[in-house]
């Protein structure tokens, strides 16, 4: 079977995102872990440009 035949033609976020969100919740990915060793880090994502709409460049810059 080809890859194209197995992929849906339309993205249905409810079918994908709910599954992963529940997985993250069940595995405590949102809970802080102060006991872990290692260097702290942060990711800075500026707000979108107020003079225009979001576009593909925002996704490319922040992923």
N, C-alpha and C positions, 0 to 999 in steps of 0.2 A: 504494500500500500504506500502511496506517495505521501509526503508530508502535507501537501496542499489539500488532499482529500480528508485528512484527519483534523484540520483546523477549522473552527467555525468562521463564517464569513463576517460576522459581527461580534464585537466584544460586548459581553454581558457582564458588567462589573459586579452585579449582585451574586452571580454564580462563583466568581473568583474571590472577590475581596472579603466576603463574609467568611468563607472557608479559612482564609489565611488569618484574618483578624481573630477568629476563635482559636486557631492554633497558637497564635502569639499570646493570647490571654491564658490559655490552658498551661502554657510553658513559662509563664511569668516574665515574658520579655519586657513588660512595661514596669516591672518592679525594680527599684534601685538595688544595686549590689555593692554596698560600701566595703564588703569583706574581700572583694577581688583585688588582687595586686596588679600593678601596672600603672602606666602613665595615663593621666586623664586627658581627654581630648574633647574638642567641640567643633561643630560645623556651623559656619556663618552663612546664612542665606538671607540676602537683603530682600526687602519687600519688592513686589513687582513695580515696574515703572508706572507712576501715577498718570502719565500722559498718554498711555496706550494700553491695549489689551495684552493679555498673556499670549505668548507665541512659542514656537518650538525652541527658540534660543534659550528661553528660561529653563526648559527641561534639559537641554544639553549642557548648560552652565552649572546646573545644580544636581546632577546625578553622577 
